[in-house]
Amino acid sequence: MSLDLYGRGTLVVSLPKNDPELARAAQEGGADLLKVHVNVHHRASGNGFGSLEEEGERIRQVAAVGLPVGLVPGEEAMITPEETERLSQWGISFIDVYLSHLRLYLYRSGLPVIPAINAGTPPHLWTGLRALPGDWLEASVVPKEGYGQEARGEDLAVLAAVGQATGRKLLVPSQRAMDPEDLGLYFRVPEVHAIMIGAVVTGQEPDSLYQATAAFRRSLDRLRAKGWV
Protein backbone atom coordinates (compact mmCIF):
# COMPACT_ATOMS: atom_id res chain seq x y z
CA MET A 1 0.00 0.00 0.00
CA SER A 2 1.15 3.54 -0.73
CA LEU A 3 0.01 6.40 1.49
CA ASP A 4 0.52 8.64 -1.54
CA LEU A 5 -2.98 7.57 -2.58
CA TYR A 6 -4.43 9.59 0.29
CA GLY A 7 -4.50 13.31 -0.27
CA ARG A 8 -5.02 16.25 2.02
CA GLY A 9 -8.26 15.93 3.97
CA THR A 10 -7.91 12.19 4.64
CA LEU A 11 -10.00 10.92 7.57
CA VAL A 12 -8.61 8.16 9.78
CA VAL A 13 -10.60 6.46 12.54
CA SER A 14 -8.65 4.98 15.43
CA LEU A 15 -10.87 2.19 16.71
CA PRO A 16 -11.33 2.14 20.51
CA LYS A 17 -11.63 -1.66 20.25
CA ASN A 18 -10.48 -4.09 17.57
CA ASP A 19 -14.09 -4.70 16.60
CA PRO A 20 -15.43 -5.27 13.06
CA GLU A 21 -18.76 -3.69 14.03
CA LEU A 22 -16.94 -0.46 14.86
CA ALA A 23 -14.99 -0.78 11.60
CA ARG A 24 -18.23 -1.02 9.63
CA ALA A 25 -19.62 2.02 11.44
CA ALA A 26 -16.49 3.98 10.51
CA GLN A 27 -16.72 2.87 6.90
CA GLU A 28 -20.39 3.85 6.67
CA GLY A 29 -19.56 7.21 8.22
CA GLY A 30 -16.98 7.96 5.53
CA ALA A 31 -13.60 6.99 6.98
CA ASP A 32 -10.70 6.56 4.56
CA LEU A 33 -8.41 4.53 6.83
CA LEU A 34 -8.69 2.63 10.11
CA LYS A 35 -6.24 2.05 12.96
CA VAL A 36 -6.08 -0.90 15.36
CA HIS A 37 -3.83 -1.67 18.33
CA VAL A 38 -1.87 -4.48 19.97
CA ASN A 39 0.39 -4.63 23.04
CA VAL A 40 -0.84 -1.34 24.52
CA HIS A 41 -3.14 0.18 27.11
CA HIS A 42 -5.00 2.91 25.24
CA ARG A 43 -5.21 6.01 27.41
CA ALA A 44 -8.12 7.74 25.68
CA SER A 45 -10.44 4.72 25.64
CA GLY A 46 -9.19 3.01 28.79
CA ASN A 47 -9.00 -0.27 26.88
CA GLY A 48 -6.17 -2.79 26.93
CA PHE A 49 -5.03 -4.63 23.81
CA GLY A 50 -3.32 -8.02 23.80
CA SER A 51 -0.60 -9.45 21.62
CA LEU A 52 -0.85 -9.82 17.86
CA GLU A 53 -1.62 -13.49 18.37
CA GLU A 54 -4.43 -12.65 20.79
CA GLU A 55 -5.90 -9.84 18.70
CA GLY A 56 -5.15 -11.34 15.29
CA GLU A 57 -8.54 -12.81 14.42
CA ARG A 58 -10.36 -9.60 15.37
CA ILE A 59 -7.87 -7.61 13.30
CA ARG A 60 -8.48 -9.87 10.31
CA GLN A 61 -12.22 -9.25 10.72
CA VAL A 62 -11.62 -5.49 10.85
CA ALA A 63 -9.50 -5.67 7.67
CA ALA A 64 -12.22 -7.72 5.96
CA VAL A 65 -14.54 -4.70 6.19
CA GLY A 66 -12.56 -3.33 3.26
CA LEU A 67 -10.71 -0.21 4.41
CA PRO A 68 -6.90 -0.11 4.74
CA VAL A 69 -5.90 -0.80 8.34
CA GLY A 70 -2.94 0.63 10.22
CA LEU A 71 -1.46 -1.02 13.30
CA VAL A 72 -0.03 0.36 16.51
CA PRO A 73 2.36 -2.58 17.14
CA GLY A 74 3.10 -1.81 20.78
CA GLU A 75 5.15 0.38 23.07
CA GLU A 76 7.51 -1.25 25.58
CA ALA A 77 5.96 -4.58 24.61
CA MET A 78 6.28 -4.87 20.84
CA ILE A 79 5.56 -7.29 18.03
CA THR A 80 8.55 -9.47 17.18
CA PRO A 81 10.70 -9.23 14.04
CA GLU A 82 9.10 -12.45 12.84
CA GLU A 83 5.59 -11.05 13.33
CA THR A 84 6.64 -7.84 11.59
CA GLU A 85 7.50 -9.68 8.40
CA ARG A 86 4.04 -11.30 8.34
CA LEU A 87 1.89 -8.24 9.04
CA SER A 88 0.33 -8.18 5.59
CA GLN A 89 -1.02 -11.68 6.29
CA TRP A 90 -2.98 -10.18 9.18
CA GLY A 91 -4.52 -7.57 6.88
CA ILE A 92 -2.30 -4.68 7.95
CA SER A 93 -1.55 -1.91 5.42
CA PHE A 94 0.65 0.47 7.46
CA ILE A 95 2.29 0.88 10.87
CA ASP A 96 1.85 3.80 13.29
CA VAL A 97 4.18 3.89 16.31
CA TYR A 98 5.68 6.39 18.72
CA LEU A 99 9.19 7.44 17.76
CA SER A 100 10.59 6.41 21.15
CA HIS A 101 9.24 2.87 20.64
CA LEU A 102 9.97 2.53 16.91
CA ARG A 103 12.15 -0.55 16.51
CA LEU A 104 14.13 -0.35 13.30
CA TYR A 105 13.08 -3.87 12.34
CA LEU A 106 9.54 -2.53 11.78
CA TYR A 107 10.80 -1.13 8.48
CA ARG A 108 11.40 -4.71 7.32
CA SER A 109 7.65 -5.18 7.03
CA GLY A 110 7.70 -3.48 3.63
CA LEU A 111 4.73 -1.40 4.81
CA PRO A 112 4.66 2.38 5.30
CA VAL A 113 5.76 3.29 8.83
CA ILE A 114 4.32 6.47 10.36
CA PRO A 115 6.37 7.64 13.35
CA ALA A 116 4.48 9.51 16.05
CA ILE A 117 5.65 12.21 18.42
CA ASN A 118 4.02 13.36 21.62
CA ALA A 119 4.16 16.46 23.80
CA GLY A 120 7.27 15.08 25.48
CA THR A 121 9.30 14.66 22.29
CA PRO A 122 12.12 17.24 22.47
CA PRO A 123 11.81 19.86 19.71
CA HIS A 124 15.46 19.37 18.78
CA LEU A 125 14.48 15.91 17.49
CA TRP A 126 11.82 17.25 15.14
CA THR A 127 14.24 18.11 12.34
CA GLY A 128 15.91 14.72 12.82
CA LEU A 129 12.74 13.04 11.61
CA ARG A 130 13.79 14.03 8.09
CA ALA A 131 16.33 11.18 8.27
CA LEU A 132 13.66 8.48 8.66
CA PRO A 133 11.92 6.81 5.71
CA GLY A 134 8.47 8.02 4.72
CA ASP A 135 6.81 11.41 4.69
CA TRP A 136 3.93 11.15 7.21
CA LEU A 137 4.07 11.94 10.94
CA GLU A 138 1.46 11.50 13.66
CA ALA A 139 1.60 14.73 15.66
CA SER A 140 0.16 13.86 19.08
CA VAL A 141 1.29 17.16 20.56
CA VAL A 142 -1.35 17.74 23.26
CA PRO A 143 -0.09 17.16 26.84
CA LYS A 144 -1.83 14.41 28.82
CA GLU A 145 -3.57 16.93 31.05
CA GLY A 146 -5.20 18.48 27.97
CA TYR A 147 -6.93 15.29 26.76
CA GLY A 148 -10.64 15.77 26.22
CA GLN A 149 -10.55 19.53 26.76
CA GLU A 150 -11.49 22.14 24.17
CA ALA A 151 -8.91 22.74 21.46
CA ARG A 152 -6.48 25.64 21.92
CA GLY A 153 -4.72 28.02 19.57
CA GLU A 154 -1.49 26.73 21.05
CA ASP A 155 -2.26 23.34 19.48
CA LEU A 156 -2.25 24.89 16.01
CA ALA A 157 0.94 26.85 16.69
CA VAL A 158 2.74 23.68 17.81
CA LEU A 159 1.46 21.79 14.74
CA ALA A 160 2.77 24.58 12.51
CA ALA A 161 6.18 24.46 14.21
CA VAL A 162 6.33 20.66 13.89
CA GLY A 163 5.34 20.83 10.24
CA GLN A 164 7.99 23.42 9.42
CA ALA A 165 10.70 21.51 11.30
CA THR A 166 9.94 18.06 9.91
CA GLY A 167 8.62 18.82 6.42
CA ARG A 168 6.24 15.88 6.90
CA LYS A 169 2.54 15.40 6.22
CA LEU A 170 0.90 15.65 9.62
CA LEU A 171 -1.69 13.18 10.86
CA VAL A 172 -3.48 15.02 13.67
CA PRO A 173 -5.29 12.92 16.30
CA SER A 174 -8.29 14.11 18.29
CA GLN A 175 -6.63 14.25 21.68
CA ARG A 176 -8.73 17.32 22.41
CA ALA A 177 -12.52 17.40 22.13
CA MET A 178 -12.01 18.35 18.48
CA ASP A 179 -15.01 19.98 16.82
CA PRO A 180 -15.50 19.24 13.10
CA GLU A 181 -16.52 22.87 12.60
CA ASP A 182 -12.96 23.91 13.53
CA LEU A 183 -11.19 21.82 10.89
CA GLY A 184 -10.72 24.83 8.63
CA LEU A 185 -8.42 26.29 11.29
CA TYR A 186 -6.36 23.11 11.46
CA PHE A 187 -5.92 23.12 7.70
CA ARG A 188 -4.54 26.65 7.81
CA VAL A 189 -1.36 24.80 8.81
CA PRO A 190 0.06 23.79 5.41
CA GLU A 191 1.52 20.51 6.65
CA VAL A 192 -1.71 19.26 8.26
CA HIS A 193 -2.68 16.45 5.92
CA ALA A 194 -5.07 14.11 7.72
CA ILE A 195 -7.32 14.05 10.78
CA MET A 196 -7.54 10.98 13.01
CA ILE A 197 -10.53 10.73 15.31
CA GLY A 198 -10.59 8.39 18.27
CA ALA A 199 -12.36 7.67 21.52
CA VAL A 200 -12.31 11.28 22.79
CA VAL A 201 -14.74 12.28 20.02
CA THR A 202 -16.15 8.97 18.74
CA GLY A 203 -17.10 7.26 21.98
CA GLN A 204 -16.90 3.47 22.05
CA GLU A 205 -20.20 2.35 20.54
CA PRO A 206 -20.99 1.88 16.83
CA ASP A 207 -23.71 4.54 16.73
CA SER A 208 -21.65 7.29 18.36
CA LEU A 209 -18.63 6.36 16.25
CA TYR A 210 -20.71 6.50 13.07
CA GLN A 211 -22.19 9.88 13.99
CA ALA A 212 -18.78 11.39 14.75
CA THR A 213 -17.19 9.96 11.61
CA ALA A 214 -20.01 11.27 9.43
CA ALA A 215 -19.75 14.75 10.99
CA PHE A 216 -16.01 14.94 10.33
CA ARG A 217 -16.49 13.56 6.81
CA ARG A 218 -19.06 16.28 6.03
CA SER A 219 -16.76 18.99 7.34
CA LEU A 220 -13.79 17.74 5.34
CA ASP A 221 -15.90 17.45 2.19
CA ARG A 222 -17.07 21.05 2.63
CA LEU A 223 -13.45 22.20 2.93
CA ARG A 224 -12.53 20.26 -0.20
CA ALA A 225 -15.43 21.83 -2.09
CA LYS A 226 -14.06 25.25 -1.16
CA GLY A 227 -10.56 24.25 -2.22
CA TRP A 228 -9.23 24.62 1.33
CA VAL A 229 -7.77 21.10 1.50
N, C-alpha and C positions, 0 to 999 in steps of 0.2 A: 504494500500500500504506500502511496505517496501523499503526504500531507499537502503537497502543492495543489491538489485537487480542490482544496477547501479555502475559499477566498475570504476576504474581510467580511465580517458579519456572521461567521460560523457560530452555531450554537451547540455547545456540548452539555450533556446532562451527566453529572456524577451521581450514580445510583447510590442511595443510602443503604441498600441491601442488594446483594447479587441475586436479583429476583426477575425472572422473565416477564412477570406481570407488570412490574415497574418499567422494564425496558419497552414493552408494548405501549404503555401510557406515554412514555417519552417520544416514541416514534410517532404516535398519533398526534401528539402536541406539536410536532415539527422539529424535533431534534435532528442535528446532522451527525453527531457522534455521541457515543456513550463511554462512560468510564466505570470500571469495576475495581475491586480491591482484594488483595490477599495479604496475610501476615501483618496486619495493622489493627490498631484500635482507632476508629475514626472519631475525631473530637467533635465535629459538628453534629453528627447523628447519634453519637454515643454507642455505636455498634462495633462489635469486634468481628474480625474476619480471619478465618483459619488459613491453613497452608493451601498451596495450589492444588495439592491432591484432594484436600477436603472440600475446596470450593469449586473444583474443576467441572463437575457435572452441571452445577448451576450456571457457571460461566459459559459453558457450551450452549445452554438453553438461552442465555441472554444473547449470545452471538447469533443464534438461529433466528432471532427476530428480524435480522437483516441489516442492521446498522453497523458500521465499523466500531469496534470496541477497543478502548485503551485499557491498560492494566497498570495499577499501582502495585509493584511487585513486592513491596515490603519497606521496612525501615531498618532497625537493627537486625531483626529477623528478615531474611531475604530469600527469594527463590535461588536455587542452585544453578551453577553453570549448565548442568545437564538439562534442567527444566527450561532454562533460557533458550536453548537451541531448539526446543520443541514447542515454543509458545504458539506458533501459527496453528499447530494441531489442536490447541485449545480454543481456537477462534479469535485470537488476539491480533489486532492490527497495528497497535503502537504501544509504547511504554511511557509512563509519566511517573517521575520519581524525584524526590528531593535531592538536590545537588550533594548534600552532605552524606547521603546514603547511596549515591549512584556508583555501583560497582562497575568497573570498566568492562567486565565480561558481558554486561547487558547489551553492549554494542554488537556482540556476536550473534544476537538474535536475527540480524538482518532487517529488523523492524525500525521505524523511526523512534528515536528516544527523545522525549521532551524533558529536559531538566527543570526542576522547580526551585525557586528561592522563596524564603520566608522573611518575616520582618527582622529576624536575627542574622540574616546573611550579611556579612560586612560589605559595605559599598565598594571597597577596593577590589572585591572579587567580581563585581559586575562586568567590568571590561574583560576580565579573564574568560568569561563565558564565550567570547568570540573564538577561543581555541578549540571548543568542543564541536563535534559534528552536529549538523542540523541547524535549523534557523527558527525554531519555536522555543518559547520559554513560558512556563507557568509562573506568573508573578503573584504569589500569595503574600502580599506585602502588608496586610493588616495585622497588627499585634493581637495576641490572644485575647487581651482584655477588650478588644473592639469587636469581637465576633458577635453578630446578631444585632449590632447597633446600626443607627442610620449612617449612610455613607457620608464621608467628609471630603472637603476640597483637598485636604492633605493627601488623601488616597490618590487622587488624580495627579497631583504634583509628583508623588513618589513614582507612579507608573511612568510619567513622562521622563523622569530622571533615569529610571531603569531602561526604558526604551532607547534613550539617547546613548547610554553607556554600552549597552549590549548589542544594539543594532538588530535585535531579534523581534519576531512576531510574537506579541504578548497574548497569552491565554489568561484571562482575568477571571478568577473564581469569585463566587458570591459569598465571601466571608462576612461581609456586612449584610444587612437586610436590604439588598439591592432592589431598587424599584425599576421596572422596565421603562418607565417614563423618563428615566435619567440616562438612558444609554447614549443619547446624543452627546452628552457631556463626556462620557468615557471615550467615545470615538473622536473627540477633539484631539486626543493624544494619537499622533500618527501611527505609532507602533502597536496600538491596541488592535488586535486582529480577530479575536474570538472571545466569547463570553461563556463561562462554565457555571451553570447553576447547580447547587447541591442542597443539602438538607435544610440549610438556613432559610431558603426561600421556597423549596419544593415540598417540605414536609416529608413524611415517610410512607404515605398511602398513595395508591395509584391515582385517585381522583385529584388530590391536591397537587401531585406531581404533574399530571396532565394539564391542570389549569395554569400552573406556573409556567410550564414549558410553552403552552399556547400563547400566553401573554407576552413572553419574551420573544417568541417567534414573530408575533404581530408587530412588536416594536422594531425589531431588526428589519423586517420587510418594509416598514414605513421609511426607515432611514435609507434603505437601499433605493426605494422609489424616488427619494429626494436626491440621490447621488451622494449621500453623506458617508456611506461605507462602500 
